Amino acid sequence: MMMKRIGWYFVLLTAMLGAGTLTAVWAADAAAGKAAYDKKCQTCHGADGTPNANVAKAMKVEMKPLSGAEVQKMSDAEIKKVITDGTGKMVAQKGLSPADVDNIVAHVRSFKK
């Protein structure tokens, strides 16, 4: 009886979130995200999500700390869109698989204070 109940909860959760969302939530790997982040993001956004002041000054932009409330309150989908499409003077990051992007989002979430 208990297994049936757990099964139904899983079906309900999957239906509510969508199978792709549920898989992405469980599949995201912050450690793998760190490796991808270090290659694609760290130069501008710093090892801990603190913007590189020299890059911001050279580009004449204000970059938000990735650990801050403004970034952390964004949905995963919004962060993914910034990574894949770019925003402002930030260019889209090419050469990332969907799993890489999910993992980078998980790593960015680890910056939350």
Long-range contacts (C-beta under 8 A, 24 or more apart in sequence): 24-76, 24-102, 27-99, 27-102, 28-102, 28-103, 28-105, 28-106, 29-103, 29-106, 30-103, 30-106, 30-107, 30-109, 30-110, 31-107, 32-99, 32-100, 32-103, 33-100, 33-102, 33-103, 33-104, 33-105, 33-106, 33-107, 33-108, 33-110, 34-107, 36-96, 36-100, 36-103, 36-104, 36-107, 37-104, 37-107, 37-108, 40-93, 40-95, 40-96, 40-104, 41-93, 41-104, 44-90, 48-111, 49-108, 49-111, 59-89, 61-88, 61-89, 65-111, 66-108, 66-111, 67-111, 67-112, 67-113, 68-113, 71-108, 72-109, 72-111, 72-112, 76-102, 76-105, 79-105, 79-108, 80-105
